Amino acid sequence: MGIFSKIKDAIFGKKAEAAEPAAAAPPSPVGTALDAATSAMAAASSPAISEVDVEAILAAEAAKAGQPLNWRTSIVDLMKLLDIDSSLDNRKELAQELGYTGELNGSAEMNIWLHKAVMRELAANGGKVPADLTD
């Protein structure tokens, strides 16, 4: 499993924790075919949640972190927030996964690029990410 997969799984896995399943309505005392058809139509017409609100999930995690983490701009803090090793070796691996072509030396340029690339990839994989985090 690559580093980006770990990041994505850490964030997208929080969606399941955040979305409590709605309680099923009790069955009608008069069970008719019409009731069943109406229930099936209602289930089919309800919109599926297809996007994960990345910003909301990360903000909630940051509130529980117990230390200030600037996940909005720092790849190191983002990885720490998700309990992923933020060492230079892991950031180098992530940079290679995402196609970084610059020096793999942990420079500010590399780290800024990584953060933006991770946010763009999260958006491309079904995450709802504000534009200011991807540009």
C-alpha positions as CSV (number, residue, x, y, z in Angstrom):
1,M,0.0,0.0,0.0
2,G,1.4,3.4,-1.0
3,I,1.6,6.5,1.1
4,F,-1.2,8.2,-0.8
5,S,-3.4,5.2,-0.3
6,K,-2.8,5.4,3.5
7,I,-3.7,9.1,3.4
8,K,-6.9,8.5,1.4
9,D,-7.9,5.5,3.5
10,A,-7.3,7.5,6.7
11,I,-9.6,10.3,5.5
12,F,-12.2,8.4,3.6
13,G,-12.5,5.9,6.4
14,K,-13.6,8.7,8.7
15,K,-16.7,9.2,6.4
16,A,-18.1,5.9,7.7
17,E,-17.6,7.1,11.3
18,A,-19.1,10.5,10.6
19,A,-22.2,9.2,8.7
20,E,-24.5,7.5,11.2
21,P,-26.9,5.2,9.3
22,A,-30.5,6.5,9.5
23,A,-32.7,4.3,11.6
24,A,-35.1,2.2,9.5
25,A,-38.7,3.2,9.7
26,P,-40.8,0.6,11.6
27,P,-42.9,-1.6,9.3
28,S,-46.5,-0.5,8.6
29,P,-49.1,-2.6,10.4
30,V,-50.8,-3.0,7.0
31,G,-48.1,-4.4,4.7
32,T,-49.2,-3.9,1.2
33,A,-47.5,-4.2,-2.2
34,L,-48.1,-0.4,-2.5
35,D,-46.2,0.2,0.7
36,A,-43.3,-1.9,-0.5
37,A,-43.3,-0.2,-3.9
38,T,-43.3,3.2,-2.3
39,S,-40.4,2.3,0.0
40,A,-38.4,0.9,-2.9
41,M,-39.0,4.1,-5.0
42,A,-38.0,6.3,-2.1
43,A,-34.8,4.4,-1.5
44,A,-34.0,4.5,-5.2
45,S,-34.6,8.2,-5.5
46,S,-32.6,9.3,-2.4
47,P,-29.2,10.7,-3.5
48,A,-26.2,8.6,-2.6
49,I,-23.4,10.3,-0.8
50,S,-20.6,10.2,-3.3
51,E,-18.2,12.9,-2.1
52,V,-16.3,12.8,1.2
53,D,-16.0,16.3,2.8
54,V,-12.2,16.2,3.3
55,E,-12.1,19.6,4.9
56,A,-14.7,18.8,7.5
57,I,-13.1,15.5,8.4
58,L,-9.7,17.0,8.8
59,A,-11.0,19.9,10.8
60,A,-12.7,17.5,13.1
61,E,-9.6,15.5,13.5
62,A,-7.5,18.6,14.2
63,A,-9.9,19.6,16.9
64,K,-9.2,16.3,18.6
65,A,-5.5,16.3,18.0
66,G,-4.4,17.8,21.2
67,Q,-1.7,19.8,19.5
68,P,-1.8,22.6,16.9
69,L,-1.3,21.1,13.4
70,N,-1.4,23.3,10.3
71,W,-2.8,20.6,8.0
72,R,-4.2,23.2,5.6
73,T,-0.7,24.0,4.2
74,S,1.8,21.6,5.7
75,I,2.2,18.0,4.3
76,V,4.1,17.1,7.5
77,D,1.2,18.3,9.7
78,L,-1.4,16.6,7.5
79,M,0.4,13.3,7.7
80,K,0.9,13.7,11.5
81,L,-2.8,14.5,11.8
82,L,-3.6,11.2,10.1
83,D,-1.1,9.3,12.2
84,I,1.1,8.5,9.1
85,D,4.9,8.7,9.4
86,S,5.9,12.1,8.0
87,S,9.6,11.3,7.7
88,L,11.5,12.5,4.7
89,D,11.7,9.0,3.3
90,N,7.9,8.7,3.3
91,R,7.5,12.1,1.7
92,K,10.0,11.1,-0.9
93,E,8.0,8.0,-1.6
94,L,4.8,10.0,-1.8
95,A,6.4,12.5,-4.1
96,Q,7.5,9.7,-6.5
97,E,4.0,8.1,-6.3
98,L,2.4,11.5,-7.3
99,G,4.9,12.3,-10.0
100,Y,7.0,15.0,-8.5
101,T,10.0,15.7,-10.8
102,G,12.0,18.1,-8.7
103,E,14.7,17.3,-6.1
104,L,13.6,14.9,-3.5
105,N,15.3,16.8,-0.7
106,G,12.4,17.8,1.6
107,S,12.6,21.4,0.4
108,A,9.8,23.8,1.0
109,E,9.1,23.6,-2.8
110,M,8.7,19.8,-2.6
111,N,6.5,19.9,0.5
112,I,4.2,22.6,-0.9
113,W,3.9,20.7,-4.1
114,L,3.1,17.5,-2.2
115,H,0.4,19.1,-0.1
116,K,-1.4,20.5,-3.2
117,A,-0.9,17.2,-5.1
118,V,-2.4,15.2,-2.2
119,M,-5.4,17.5,-2.1
120,R,-5.9,17.3,-5.9
121,E,-5.7,13.5,-5.7
122,L,-8.2,13.4,-2.9
123,A,-10.6,15.5,-5.0
124,A,-10.0,13.2,-8.0
125,N,-10.9,10.2,-5.9
126,G,-14.2,11.4,-4.6
127,G,-13.2,14.0,-2.0
128,K,-14.8,17.4,-1.7
129,V,-11.8,19.7,-1.3
130,P,-12.0,23.5,-1.3
131,A,-10.2,25.1,-4.3
132,D,-7.8,27.0,-2.0
133,L,-6.4,23.7,-0.9
134,T,-5.7,22.5,-4.4
135,D,-4.4,25.6,-6.2
